[in-house]
Amino acid sequence: MKYLKIEDDKAFFSTKTKSDTPIDQISKDDLLELLSTAIDEDDFIMDTYEPDTIQNQAHRIIYEHIHKKFRDLRDNRTQFIDAADKLHKAAFEKYSITEPDVGSNA
């Protein structure tokens, strides 16, 4: 699915619940949903950022920054997932309750 797109000299985003919404109306929750989708889904598609294709100045600035961050995330997605898994495992081991030995006299 195409989550970031450029059409008619403007930039748009889509989420699971919103479709083709102007990029200048993006919220923090929308960004978090897109972030999660970009990490989890293999078919996260974005139109390539080219300054001349977006005439609306606000759309151009917002799209440029979001596209760059998501492109970097997608390029390093495997390393990001591995690092998150290591942190989760370390926290799980640190805070797991171990069962005491029932038969020991300690």
Secondary structure as UniProt FT lines:
FT   STRAND          2..7
FT   TURN            8..9
FT   STRAND          10..13
FT   STRAND          21..22
FT   HELIX           23..25
FT   HELIX           28..40
FT   TURN            42..43
FT   STRAND          45..46
FT   HELIX           51..53
FT   HELIX           57..75
FT   HELIX           77..95
//
